[in-house]
Amino acid sequence: MNRARTALAALAASALVMAAPAGAAPASAAPDSSDSESSISVGGPTQRGREAVFTVTTSQDVLDAHDGTLTVESPAFTKKLTLKAKRFREGKDAMLHTQVAGMVPCDLAPGTYPVELRDGGEDEPADTAELTVVAEMDPGNREFCESPRSYDEVADRTSETAPDDDEDEEGVSLGELAAVIAGTAALAAVLASAATYLLTRRRHRRDEGEKTPEDAAP
């Protein structure tokens, strides 16, 4: 009886295999739906009032297909981060790599937050990482969060991890613009000082009875 049942079971299995459509793949062999060449990873947990650094990997083809720009977005950041093609460096794996820092606000609740890397206008991100924001705060972070200083004051805009989203459409950064304004103000101060000196010197010479070139003019 057992041999008969075994033979019937084998026959039934053979019939199912023969009835399956040609070329059909097992359910466990379903292909991976993710075909993005871009990825993002986080170094570790961070505190509030501090910048969290991420490593972004992509390819030249992805950058070319999206106007050379990627973005990193998270509810744990004070603003969206923009990455331009010029910041990426090619690695030994022929992929392009860069690091970017996002400022974590002081009033953010401790917890785990998604960080999305987007390489275009698609609804789904190219990759997602998780950032853990801890409740503990170092004395320096606590002091900053209790002060009236802005996030822009503590963000290091000269760092290689600084995002590119402080540039305007013509590629002039806010830092460069501030330098130009400061230089113009310094030049104006020098000119004003020189004019004051000349005017004071002229008045002094007149008070002493010395003729100036203007007095000698017919």
Protein Blocks (a to p, Z undefined) as FASTA:
>chain_A
ZZmmmmmmmmmmmmmmmmpcghiacfklpccfblcfbdcddfbdcdehiacdddddddfk
lmmmnoopacdddfkbfbdcdddfklpccdfkopacddddddddfklccddddddddfbj
bfbdfbdcdddddfbdcfklmmmmmpcbdfklmpcfkbmkbcfklccfkopafklmmmmm
mmmmmmmmmmmmmmmmmmmmmmmmmmnopacfklmpZZ
